């Protein structure tokens, strides 16, 4: 039973070597290319729409985070104002109740 005729195959290793990718340079190249086409008067259907959702997805979180932060701070200030107003009115109400009886 210990007699093996064929050797089991070796595991295949995937050797992945990532290449450098500069996203900012690629976007800049697209903007320059689009400007050159506009100067030349070339019309490309859908050029203004192309990549619109991707741009919106990338830029929206920053705006949403700013708005959310502002709303949070407004909520904190409003809560503080309510607490201070409650203490003020409680003291004035207590003073009025003491005068009445």
Residue frames relative to the residue before (quaternion, step in Angstrom):
aa qw qx qy qz dx dy dz
X 1.0000 0.0000 0.0000 0.0000 0.00 0.00 0.00
X 0.6576 0.5309 -0.3135 0.4329 3.59 1.13 -0.48
X 0.5250 0.6410 -0.4073 0.3843 3.59 1.26 0.03
X 0.0264 -0.7897 0.6125 -0.0227 3.59 -0.61 1.17
X 0.2930 -0.7811 0.5305 0.1502 3.54 -0.69 1.10
X 0.7890 0.2484 -0.1180 0.5493 3.57 0.94 -0.93
X 0.4202 -0.6829 0.5343 0.2677 3.55 -1.12 0.72
X 0.4819 -0.6457 0.4891 0.3341 3.61 -0.98 0.68
X 0.5429 -0.6379 0.4257 0.3424 3.61 -1.00 0.72
X 0.4961 -0.6403 0.5014 0.3041 3.55 -1.18 0.66
X 0.5492 -0.5934 0.4678 0.3570 3.55 -1.22 0.53
X 0.3483 -0.7251 0.5538 0.2151 3.54 -0.98 0.84
X 0.2207 -0.7816 0.5760 0.0934 3.56 -0.83 1.03
X 0.3047 -0.7375 0.5772 0.1735 3.53 -0.92 0.97
X 0.1497 -0.8002 0.5786 0.0508 3.56 -0.57 1.16
X 0.0261 -0.8236 0.5646 -0.0466 3.56 -0.15 1.34
X 0.0273 -0.7824 0.6221 -0.0125 3.55 -0.76 1.08
X 0.2606 -0.7977 0.5201 0.1591 3.60 -0.24 1.22
X 0.3337 -0.7142 0.5782 0.2106 3.51 -1.14 0.70
X 0.5585 -0.6032 0.4479 0.3517 3.57 -1.17 0.53
X 0.0499 -0.7883 0.6132 -0.0082 3.55 -0.95 0.94
X 0.1672 -0.7873 0.5902 0.0621 3.54 -0.69 1.14
X 0.2931 -0.7978 0.5058 0.1477 3.57 -0.21 1.31
X 0.6496 0.5266 -0.3247 0.4419 3.59 0.95 -0.83
X 0.6493 0.5072 -0.3203 0.4676 3.60 0.99 -0.82
X 0.6414 0.5245 -0.3258 0.4554 3.58 0.99 -0.79
X 0.6542 0.4955 -0.3120 0.4787 3.60 0.96 -0.82
X 0.6421 0.5216 -0.3174 0.4636 3.58 0.99 -0.84
X 0.6430 0.5153 -0.3191 0.4682 3.59 0.98 -0.81
X 0.6401 0.5165 -0.3253 0.4666 3.60 1.01 -0.77
X 0.6562 0.5054 -0.3123 0.4652 3.60 0.95 -0.86
X 0.6597 0.4971 -0.3097 0.4710 3.59 0.93 -0.87
X 0.6469 0.5170 -0.3151 0.4637 3.59 0.95 -0.86
X 0.6566 0.5067 -0.3082 0.4659 3.60 0.95 -0.87
X 0.6512 0.5099 -0.3148 0.4656 3.61 1.02 -0.82
X 0.6434 0.5160 -0.3266 0.4616 3.60 0.99 -0.79
X 0.6524 0.5035 -0.3184 0.4685 3.59 1.01 -0.80
X 0.6470 0.5075 -0.3299 0.4637 3.61 1.01 -0.73
X 0.6374 0.5226 -0.3280 0.4616 3.60 1.01 -0.78
X 0.6825 0.4812 -0.2855 0.4703 3.56 1.02 -0.80
X 0.4758 -0.6880 0.4300 0.3397 3.58 1.24 -0.27
X 0.4160 0.7076 -0.4696 0.3250 3.56 1.22 0.27
X 0.2005 -0.7789 0.5857 0.1000 3.58 -0.87 0.96
X 0.0576 -0.7754 0.6289 0.0014 3.52 -0.80 1.08
X 0.3863 -0.7361 0.4952 0.2522 3.62 -0.50 1.10
X 0.8289 0.2110 -0.1755 0.4875 3.54 -0.97 0.93
X 0.3742 0.7516 -0.4782 0.2578 3.60 1.23 0.17
X 0.6795 0.4869 -0.2948 0.4629 3.58 1.00 -0.78
X 0.6839 0.4892 -0.2771 0.4649 3.57 1.12 -0.66
X 0.5678 0.6458 -0.3785 0.3423 3.56 1.08 -0.77
X 0.8432 0.1348 -0.1334 0.5030 3.56 -0.81 1.06
X 0.3615 0.7676 -0.4696 0.2441 3.58 1.25 0.19
X 0.6721 0.4888 -0.3039 0.4659 3.57 0.91 -0.85
X 0.6296 0.5293 -0.3386 0.4570 3.57 1.03 -0.76
X 0.6572 0.4981 -0.3104 0.4729 3.59 0.92 -0.88
X 0.6518 0.5125 -0.3168 0.4606 3.57 0.95 -0.86
X 0.6529 0.5157 -0.3128 0.4583 3.58 0.96 -0.84
X 0.6776 0.4882 -0.2951 0.4642 3.57 1.00 -0.79
X 0.7541 0.4057 -0.2292 0.4628 3.60 0.84 -0.92
X 0.5940 0.6215 -0.3719 0.3502 3.61 1.02 -0.61
X 0.6504 0.5327 -0.3699 0.3955 3.66 0.73 -0.79
X 0.6214 0.5361 -0.3518 0.4502 3.59 1.00 -0.67
X 0.6767 0.4782 -0.2918 0.4777 3.57 0.92 -0.91
X 0.6452 0.5182 -0.3203 0.4610 3.56 0.96 -0.84
X 0.6528 0.5114 -0.3164 0.4607 3.59 0.95 -0.82
X 0.6295 0.5239 -0.3352 0.4658 3.61 1.02 -0.76
X 0.6782 0.4859 -0.2916 0.4679 3.56 0.86 -0.98
X 0.6483 0.5160 -0.3209 0.4588 3.58 0.94 -0.84
X 0.6460 0.5129 -0.3217 0.4649 3.59 0.98 -0.79
X 0.6477 0.5077 -0.3196 0.4696 3.58 0.95 -0.83
X 0.6582 0.5047 -0.3107 0.4642 3.58 0.92 -0.87
X 0.6270 0.5311 -0.3379 0.4589 3.61 1.00 -0.75
X 0.6821 0.4803 -0.2990 0.4632 3.59 0.88 -0.91
X 0.6161 0.5232 -0.3493 0.4741 3.59 1.02 -0.69
X 0.6441 0.5206 -0.3150 0.4635 3.59 1.00 -0.79
X 0.6467 0.5119 -0.3201 0.4661 3.59 0.97 -0.82
X 0.6747 0.4820 -0.2990 0.4723 3.59 0.90 -0.89
X 0.6381 0.5181 -0.3280 0.4656 3.60 1.01 -0.75
X 0.6476 0.5092 -0.3220 0.4666 3.60 0.97 -0.81
X 0.6431 0.5113 -0.3196 0.4721 3.59 0.98 -0.81
X 0.6502 0.5128 -0.3127 0.4653 3.56 0.96 -0.86
X 0.6509 0.5092 -0.3206 0.4629 3.61 0.97 -0.76
X 0.6479 0.5068 -0.3223 0.4685 3.59 0.96 -0.81
X 0.6664 0.4888 -0.3049 0.4733 3.59 0.91 -0.88
X 0.6484 0.5059 -0.3206 0.4701 3.58 0.98 -0.79
X 0.6369 0.5229 -0.3323 0.4588 3.60 0.99 -0.78
X 0.6547 0.4934 -0.3189 0.4757 3.63 0.93 -0.80
X 0.6518 0.5176 -0.3182 0.4538 3.59 0.93 -0.88
X 0.7124 0.4430 -0.2668 0.4743 3.58 0.82 -0.97
X 0.6025 0.5441 -0.3640 0.4565 3.60 1.11 -0.54
X 0.6646 0.4852 -0.3085 0.4772 3.59 0.96 -0.81
X 0.6695 0.4756 -0.3153 0.4756 3.61 0.91 -0.80
X 0.6384 0.5096 -0.3320 0.4718 3.58 1.02 -0.71
X 0.6329 0.5224 -0.3217 0.4723 3.57 1.05 -0.77
X 0.6447 0.5150 -0.3126 0.4705 3.58 1.01 -0.82
X 0.6540 0.4981 -0.3120 0.4763 3.60 0.97 -0.81
X 0.6591 0.5046 -0.3179 0.4581 3.58 0.95 -0.82
X 0.6258 0.5320 -0.3377 0.4597 3.59 1.08 -0.71
X 0.6573 0.5015 -0.3128 0.4676 3.61 1.01 -0.79
X 0.6835 0.4861 -0.2929 0.4590 3.59 1.00 -0.77
X 0.8024 -0.3265 0.1945 0.4601 3.51 0.87 -0.41
